[in-house]
């Protein structure tokens, strides 16, 4: 009897062990069958081992960082993990850029994070400040007049207080060439592109070393793009779709403007707009060069592009103390606005990128409350234009390279 009980217990134990082994194998198989997911974005909040991130697409993802997850910190701009250092979950903070990899939880509402790669928000700010200062110190900006691919040179028309001047931009195989894609609004989103894609009339910024006489410029980095500057009134607005139609005062034609999550929307206070408009009227009456921000030679519009000749100036390497830079800096200091704050019939000015053959425009910066500026003179819309370059701006955007 005792022997029979022993064998019964032994068989039962074997079955339990077998079931446990089978269960572990099944769990491993199930995990292996669940594909890894990846998200890139910014930390919104952290509670214990659970973090909420806002992805670059604007959605929110809740991630549970599993025990033993791989966690690394990298410096802004790094393209590999060769210099990454270990990171503790407690080191993460709101605003940090992160990339997580993991598997969707069974409920489909969260993610089990197996890997977290982070760039600290303070590191991003420090890098942006260094780059902004370097672009100011060693940058140049203007309109492309000609491109000579065989000699790897670009002829640039640069706005200056006394008019415009021509500068020859020299590129080499080591020069980093980037270009705004159609519909893109962020400087950091510019993609690598060959010299052949640069066209006369494009706006261009370069960073490098200029010759003693300023006529030659050896470029280490070049960013170019085709932009549209529009000044007019809103005829229709669709907040849900993130879209508005604007009647362009200069062309007399309507333009459909897409508002993306990265578009900068701002509104000028009435007193500021009235002050600038008064300066504009005074300058027009006196016929002096002490006119409004961006007036004079810089306000000329190149054929076919709707952009000001000096729009790449200001912080982009325009003349020190240049008035267009002053206006752009005023705009940069204004608080962010929401699309719901804009109304039909409101006067706006904007700078944006084209969306290909559709003719639509994606706004980079859109400024409301400018009716006094547009009423100050028949061509007031050309005297106040916005720079398309967002580097170093108060956008809150971060390097996208974790």
C-alpha positions in Angstrom: 0.0 0.0 0.0 2.8 2.4 0.9 4.6 1.4 -2.3 1.5 2.1 -4.4 1.1 5.6 -2.8 4.7 6.3 -3.4 4.4 5.6 -7.1 1.2 7.6 -7.3 2.9 10.6 -5.7 5.9 10.2 -8.0 3.7 10.1 -11.1 1.8 13.2 -9.9 5.0 15.1 -9.2 6.3 14.2 -12.7 3.1 15.4 -14.3 3.2 18.7 -12.3 6.9 19.2 -13.3 6.1 18.4 -16.9 3.2 20.8 -16.9 5.4 23.5 -15.4 8.0 23.0 -18.1 5.4 23.0 -20.8 3.9 26.2 -19.3 7.3 27.9 -19.2 8.0 26.9 -22.8 4.5 28.1 -23.9 5.1 31.4 -22.2 8.5 31.8 -23.9 6.8 30.9 -27.2 4.1 33.4 -26.6 6.6 36.1 -25.8 8.6 35.2 -28.9 5.5 35.5 -31.0 4.7 39.0 -29.6 6.6 41.4 -31.8 8.7 44.2 -30.3 7.3 47.7 -30.5 9.3 50.9 -30.4 8.2 54.4 -29.5 10.1 57.7 -29.6 9.0 60.8 -27.7 9.2 62.9 -24.5 8.6 61.9 -20.9 5.3 63.4 -19.7 5.2 61.9 -16.2 6.7 59.2 -14.0 5.1 57.2 -11.1 7.3 54.5 -9.7 8.3 52.2 -12.6 5.5 53.5 -14.8 6.1 56.3 -17.2 3.9 58.2 -19.6 5.4 59.5 -22.8 4.1 61.7 -25.5 5.3 60.3 -28.8 6.5 62.4 -31.8 3.2 61.7 -33.4 1.3 63.3 -30.6 -0.1 60.2 -28.9 0.4 59.1 -25.3 2.0 55.8 -24.4 2.0 54.3 -20.9 5.1 52.1 -20.3 5.8 49.7 -17.4 9.6 49.5 -17.1 10.2 45.8 -16.3 12.8 44.7 -13.7 16.2 44.3 -15.4 15.3 46.5 -18.4 18.2 47.8 -20.3 18.5 51.5 -19.5 21.1 53.8 -21.1 21.8 57.5 -21.4 23.3 59.1 -24.5 24.4 62.6 -25.3 22.4 64.7 -27.8 23.6 64.1 -31.4 25.0 60.7 -30.8 24.0 58.2 -33.5 25.2 55.0 -31.8 25.3 53.6 -28.3 29.1 53.2 -28.2 29.4 56.1 -25.7 26.2 55.4 -23.8 26.3 55.1 -20.0 24.0 53.2 -17.6 20.9 55.0 -16.4 18.7 54.5 -13.4 14.9 54.9 -13.6 15.1 57.5 -10.9 17.4 59.6 -13.2 14.5 60.2 -15.7 12.6 63.4 -15.5 9.8 65.1 -17.3 10.9 66.6 -20.6 13.6 64.0 -21.2 13.7 62.5 -24.7 13.4 58.7 -24.6 13.2 55.7 -27.0 11.6 52.6 -25.6 11.4 49.1 -26.9 9.2 46.4 -25.5 6.0 44.4 -26.0 2.4 45.4 -25.8 0.7 44.3 -22.6 -2.2 41.8 -22.9 -4.8 44.5 -22.3 -3.4 46.5 -25.3 -3.4 49.7 -23.2 0.3 49.8 -22.1 3.7 48.5 -23.0 6.2 46.4 -21.1 9.5 48.4 -21.7 12.5 46.1 -22.1 14.8 48.9 -23.1 14.9 52.6 -22.4 17.4 54.9 -24.2 17.3 58.5 -22.9 18.7 62.0 -23.6 18.4 64.3 -20.7 16.4 67.5 -21.2 19.1 69.7 -19.7 21.7 68.1 -22.1 19.5 68.9 -25.0 19.1 72.5 -23.9 22.8 72.9 -23.5 23.5 71.5 -26.9 20.8 73.7 -28.5 22.3 76.8 -26.9 25.8 75.9 -28.1 24.5 75.4 -31.6 22.5 78.5 -31.6 25.5 80.6 -30.5 27.7 78.9 -33.2 25.1 79.6 -35.9 25.0 83.2 -34.9 28.8 83.5 -34.7 29.8 81.5 -37.8 26.5 81.5 -39.8 25.3 83.2 -42.9 21.9 83.2 -44.5 20.3 84.4 -47.7 18.7 83.6 -51.0 20.2 81.2 -53.6 21.1 83.0 -56.8 22.9 80.1 -58.6 24.2 76.6 -58.0 27.3 75.3 -59.8 27.5 71.6 -59.2 30.9 71.0 -61.1 32.7 73.4 -58.8 30.5 72.6 -55.7 29.7 76.3 -55.1 26.5 78.2 -54.4 26.0 81.9 -55.1 24.1 83.5 -52.3 22.4 86.9 -52.1 22.7 88.1 -48.5 20.7 91.0 -47.0 22.6 93.8 -45.4 21.8 97.2 -44.0 23.1 98.9 -47.1 21.3 96.6 -49.5 22.4 93.1 -50.6 25.7 91.5 -51.4 26.8 88.3 -53.1 28.7 85.6 -51.3 30.1 82.4 -52.9 29.5 79.3 -50.7 32.1 76.6 -51.1 31.2 73.0 -50.3 33.4 69.9 -50.0 32.7 66.2 -49.7 32.7 66.6 -45.9 30.2 69.4 -45.9 26.9 68.3 -44.3 24.1 69.1 -46.8 20.6 69.0 -45.5 17.2 70.2 -46.8 13.7 70.8 -45.5 11.4 68.2 -46.9 7.9 69.1 -48.2 5.6 69.6 -45.2 8.5 69.6 -42.7 8.6 72.4 -40.2 11.6 71.7 -37.9 15.2 72.6 -38.5 16.3 69.4 -36.9 14.1 67.4 -39.2 16.0 68.5 -42.3 17.2 65.5 -44.3 20.5 64.8 -46.1 20.2 65.9 -49.7 22.7 66.4 -52.5 23.8 69.8 -53.8 21.7 69.2 -57.0 18.5 69.6 -55.0 19.2 73.2 -54.2 17.5 75.6 -56.5 17.8 79.4 -57.3 15.3 81.2 -55.1 15.7 78.8 -52.2 16.5 80.1 -48.8 19.8 78.8 -47.3 21.8 78.8 -44.2 25.4 77.8 -43.9 27.8 77.5 -41.0 31.5 77.6 -41.4 34.3 80.1 -42.0 34.2 83.3 -44.1 37.0 85.0 -45.9 38.5 88.2 -44.7 36.6 90.3 -47.3 33.4 88.3 -46.7 33.0 87.4 -50.3 33.9 83.7 -49.9 32.5 81.2 -47.3 33.8 77.7 -46.6 30.7 75.7 -45.4 30.8 72.9 -42.9 27.0 72.6 -42.9 24.3 73.8 -45.2 20.6 73.7 -44.7 18.2 74.8 -47.5 14.6 74.9 -48.3 11.8 76.3 -50.4 9.5 78.4 -48.2 6.4 80.6 -48.6 5.7 83.8 -46.8 2.0 84.7 -46.7 0.2 87.7 -45.3 -3.6 87.8 -45.4 -6.8 87.1 -43.7 -8.3 83.8 -42.6 -11.4 82.9 -44.7 -12.2 79.5 -43.1 -10.8 77.6 -40.2 -11.2 73.9 -39.2 -9.8 73.3 -35.8 -10.6 69.6 -35.8 -8.7 69.0 -39.0 -5.9 71.5 -38.1 -6.4 73.5 -41.3 -7.2 77.0 -42.4 -7.7 78.8 -45.7 -5.9 82.2 -46.0 -6.5 84.9 -48.7 -3.0 86.1 -49.6 -3.0 89.9 -49.9 -0.2 90.1 -52.5 -1.3 87.3 -54.8 -5.0 87.7 -54.3 -5.2 83.9 -54.2 -6.3 81.5 -51.4 -3.9 79.2 -49.8 -4.7 76.1 -47.7 -2.5 76.1 -44.6 -1.9 72.9 -42.6 -1.2 73.3 -38.9 1.0 70.4 -37.6 1.8 69.5 -34.0 5.2 71.3 -34.4 3.9 74.5 -36.0 4.5 77.5 -33.9 1.4 79.6 -33.3 1.7 83.0 -31.7 -0.5 86.1 -31.3 0.9 89.7 -31.1 -0.6 91.9 -28.4 -2.5 94.9 -29.8 -0.2 97.4 -28.2 2.9 95.8 -29.8 1.3 95.7 -33.2 0.2 99.3 -32.9 3.8 100.4 -31.9 5.4 98.6 -34.9 2.7 99.9 -37.3 3.4 103.5 -36.0 7.2 103.0 -36.7 6.3 101.7 -40.1 4.2 104.8 -41.0 6.8 107.2 -39.6 9.5 105.6 -41.7 7.4 105.7 -44.8 6.6 109.4 -44.3 10.2 110.3 -43.7 11.7 108.0 -46.3 14.5 107.0 -44.0 16.3 103.8 -43.4 15.2 103.8 -39.8 12.0 102.1 -40.6 10.3 99.0 -39.3 11.9 95.7 -38.6 12.7 94.0 -41.9 12.2 97.1 -44.1 14.3 98.3 -47.0 16.2 96.0 -49.3 15.6 93.0 -47.2 11.9 93.2 -47.9 12.1 92.5 -51.6 10.2 89.4 -52.8 12.0 87.0 -55.1 10.1 85.8 -58.2 8.0 82.7 -57.7 8.8 82.0 -54.1 6.9 84.4 -52.0 9.8 84.8 -49.6 11.7 87.9 -48.6 15.2 88.4 -49.7 16.4 88.7 -46.2 14.2 86.1 -44.6 17.1 83.9 -43.8 18.8 86.7 -41.9 18.3 87.8 -38.4 19.6 85.1 -36.1 20.7 83.1 -39.1 23.7 85.2 -39.8 22.2 88.5 -40.9 23.9 91.7 -40.0 24.6 92.4 -36.3 21.7 94.4 -35.0 19.7 93.7 -38.2 16.1 94.9 -37.9 14.7 91.7 -39.3 16.4 89.8 -36.5 14.8 92.2 -34.0 11.3 91.4 -35.3 12.0 87.7 -35.3 13.2 87.9 -31.7 10.1 89.7 -30.7 8.0 86.9 -32.3 10.1 84.2 -30.6 9.4 85.8 -27.2 5.6 85.7 -27.6 3.8 82.8 -25.8 2.5 79.9 -27.8 -1.1 80.1 -28.9 -3.7 77.5 -29.8 -5.5 77.2 -33.1 -8.8 77.8 -31.2 -7.6 81.3 -30.5 -7.7 82.3 -34.2 -10.9 83.4 -35.9 -12.3 83.8 -39.3 -11.5 87.2 -40.8 -8.3 87.6 -38.6 -5.2 89.0 -40.2 -2.1 86.8 -40.0 1.3 86.4 -41.4 3.1 83.1 -41.7 6.0 81.2 -43.1 5.7 77.6 -44.2 6.9 74.8 -46.4 5.1 73.6 -49.5 3.3 70.2 -49.6 4.4 69.2 -53.0 2.1 69.6 -56.1 -1.0 70.2 -54.0 0.0 73.8 -53.4 -0.9 73.6 -49.7 1.4 75.0 -47.1 2.4 73.6 -43.7 3.0 76.4 -41.3 6.3 76.7 -39.6 5.4 79.9 -37.7 2.0 81.6 -37.8 1.5 85.0 -36.2 -1.9 86.6 -35.5 -2.9 90.0 -34.3 -1.1 91.7 -37.1 -3.9 93.8 -38.7 -2.3 97.1 -37.7 0.9 96.1 -39.6 -1.0 95.1 -42.8 -3.0 98.4 -42.7 0.1 100.6 -42.1 1.0 100.6 -45.7 0.1 99.2 -49.1 3.0 96.8 -49.0 3.1 96.3 -45.2 2.9 92.6 -45.6 6.4 92.6 -47.1 8.0 94.7 -44.4 7.2 92.2 -41.7 8.1 88.6 -42.5 9.0 85.6 -40.5 12.2 83.5 -40.6 11.7 79.8 -41.5 14.6 78.7 -39.4 13.6 77.3 -36.0 17.0 76.4 -34.7 17.5 77.6 -31.1 13.9 78.8 -31.0 11.6 78.4 -28.0 9.9 75.4 -29.4 10.5 72.9 -26.7 11.5 70.4 -29.3 14.4 68.1 -28.7 17.0 66.2 -30.6 15.4 63.1 -32.1 18.4 60.8 -31.9 18.1 58.6 -28.8 
